[in-house]
Amino acid sequence: MSTSNTKSPTKTIDVRGLYCPEPVFRTKIEMEKLAIGDMIKIVADDPESEEDVSLWAKRNGHELLSVNKDNKDLEFLIKKAK
């Protein structure tokens, strides 16, 4: 994991209440709007999101900076790589 996660995310999206595949779909849409090097924070509550979003980021060449659990919420910080 990178230390660059101390920077604030460029964009934050809240996908709580949405279930697979919506969190990944919404992340993809918002990521396409960002510049390379920008970061997005995703807040989700679907337990499947932990694996789904992590795998999506890896498959698409982005850097998963962190995954934090806060009760039922999951917070992802992803840096756009391409």
BELKACOR-V928852 format. One record per residue. RES is the residue in three letters. PSI is psi in whole degrees, -180 to 180 (999 if undefined). OMEGA is omega in whole degrees, 0 to 359 (999 if undefined). D_FIRST is the distance of its C-alpha to the first C-alpha in Angstrom with 2 decimals. Layout:
res=RES psi=PSI omega=OMEGA d_first=D_FIRST
res=RES psi=PSI omega=OMEGA d_first=D_FIRST
//
This chain:
res=MET psi=151 omega=185 d_first=0.00
res=SER psi=157 omega=175 d_first=3.76
res=THR psi=-5 omega=181 d_first=6.84
res=SER psi=-4 omega=179 d_first=8.77
res=ASN psi=4 omega=174 d_first=8.60
res=THR psi=-18 omega=175 d_first=11.56
res=LYS psi=154 omega=178 d_first=13.64
res=SER psi=144 omega=177 d_first=15.76
res=PRO psi=148 omega=176 d_first=15.47
res=THR psi=-35 omega=185 d_first=18.27
res=LYS psi=143 omega=174 d_first=19.42
res=THR psi=132 omega=175 d_first=19.35
res=ILE psi=142 omega=180 d_first=21.04
res=ASP psi=111 omega=181 d_first=22.49
res=VAL psi=23 omega=177 d_first=23.23
res=ARG psi=141 omega=182 d_first=24.40
res=GLY psi=-7 omega=178 d_first=27.58
res=LEU psi=146 omega=183 d_first=26.70
res=TYR psi=161 omega=183 d_first=26.22
res=CYS psi=130 omega=9 d_first=25.13
res=PRO psi=8 omega=187 d_first=25.14
res=GLU psi=-45 omega=180 d_first=25.38
res=PRO psi=-41 omega=179 d_first=21.83
res=VAL psi=-42 omega=180 d_first=20.54
res=PHE psi=-47 omega=180 d_first=23.66
res=ARG psi=-38 omega=178 d_first=23.29
res=THR psi=-46 omega=180 d_first=19.64
res=LYS psi=-47 omega=181 d_first=20.87
res=ILE psi=-47 omega=182 d_first=23.80
res=GLU psi=-36 omega=180 d_first=21.94
res=MET psi=-36 omega=180 d_first=19.26
res=GLU psi=-25 omega=181 d_first=22.28
res=LYS psi=-13 omega=185 d_first=23.53
res=LEU psi=158 omega=175 d_first=20.56
res=ALA psi=158 omega=176 d_first=20.28
res=ILE psi=134 omega=181 d_first=17.67
res=GLY psi=-17 omega=176 d_first=14.89
res=ASP psi=158 omega=179 d_first=15.82
res=MET psi=146 omega=177 d_first=13.69
res=ILE psi=139 omega=175 d_first=15.12
res=LYS psi=129 omega=179 d_first=14.99
res=ILE psi=129 omega=176 d_first=16.66
res=VAL psi=120 omega=184 d_first=18.54
res=ALA psi=159 omega=175 d_first=20.08
res=ASP psi=3 omega=175 d_first=22.23
res=ASP psi=118 omega=181 d_first=22.85
res=PRO psi=-29 omega=179 d_first=21.39
res=GLU psi=-19 omega=181 d_first=21.13
res=SER psi=-32 omega=182 d_first=18.72
res=GLU psi=-48 omega=179 d_first=15.76
res=GLU psi=-44 omega=186 d_first=16.39
res=ASP psi=-50 omega=183 d_first=18.05
res=VAL psi=-41 omega=179 d_first=15.62
res=SER psi=-47 omega=179 d_first=12.60
res=LEU psi=-40 omega=179 d_first=14.97
res=TRP psi=-46 omega=181 d_first=16.38
res=ALA psi=-46 omega=181 d_first=13.24
res=LYS psi=-47 omega=181 d_first=12.62
res=ARG psi=-32 omega=184 d_first=16.40
res=ASN psi=8 omega=173 d_first=16.70
res=GLY psi=13 omega=179 d_first=14.17
res=HIS psi=162 omega=182 d_first=12.02
res=GLU psi=115 omega=176 d_first=8.27
res=LEU psi=107 omega=184 d_first=7.25
res=LEU psi=-38 omega=180 d_first=5.20
res=SER psi=155 omega=171 d_first=6.76
res=VAL psi=120 omega=180 d_first=9.91
res=ASN psi=140 omega=177 d_first=12.44
res=LYS psi=132 omega=177 d_first=15.93
res=ASP psi=97 omega=188 d_first=18.90
res=ASN psi=-118 omega=181 d_first=22.07
res=LYS psi=-12 omega=183 d_first=22.54
res=ASP psi=145 omega=173 d_first=20.16
res=LEU psi=135 omega=177 d_first=16.69
res=GLU psi=122 omega=179 d_first=14.58
res=PHE psi=142 omega=172 d_first=12.07
res=LEU psi=119 omega=185 d_first=10.44
res=ILE psi=135 omega=177 d_first=10.46
res=LYS psi=129 omega=180 d_first=10.93
res=LYS psi=126 omega=183 d_first=14.06
res=ALA psi=-24 omega=181 d_first=14.13
res=LYS psi=999 omega=999 d_first=17.80
//
